[in-house]
């Protein structure tokens, strides 16, 4: 089975703090993604990566950055956390190619106070 | 207009009922259609995957795609309390760089 692991399930951070969310996948997938999920808004893509050191902006990249130094690891960084970034963050991975499907981690619940 | 529309519910049914969950979409280029199930405070898990039009069955679950109407459905037979979750439809076009577009999810509660 595909395993996508998000190291932090629940975090509480203060406004202005730098926040790192880590994600590791064990299936040698080329693609990795960061989404946030909010009630009524569904899943929104923040950033994705097709390869090591490659990144592409998703639909809502403002206030976020990412890092992919190794194929299996994709980090989401909030440079200066704000209360409107309180959300559930989901990491996902997939193979490349037409028929790929996305596999999600368990999610990281971030509260910014 | 959103590319994918999904009724948010909540949908409440008695145990044993047949459940019908639906999504409509506007982009005729979508070729791959998925249903994810998401339990409370968990990540979505892939439930069904179909390519183009037609039906696919897996146990109590049947996924239907009608590309002419731009409409997809997930049917759950003999629903169980353990089916209580949010169900997300998702779809994408062909090509490796096409993004997966999600519906907002339908919350289902199966009452024992």
Interface residues (C-beta under 8 A of the other chain):
Chain A: X4 X40 X41 X42 X43 X45 X48 X50 X58 X90 X96 X97 X98 X99 X100 X101 X102 X103 X104 X105 X106 X107 X109
Chain B: X8 X32 X34 X36 X41 X42 X43 X44 X45 X46 X49 X51 X88 X90 X94 X95 X96 X97 X99 X100 X102 X103 X104 X105
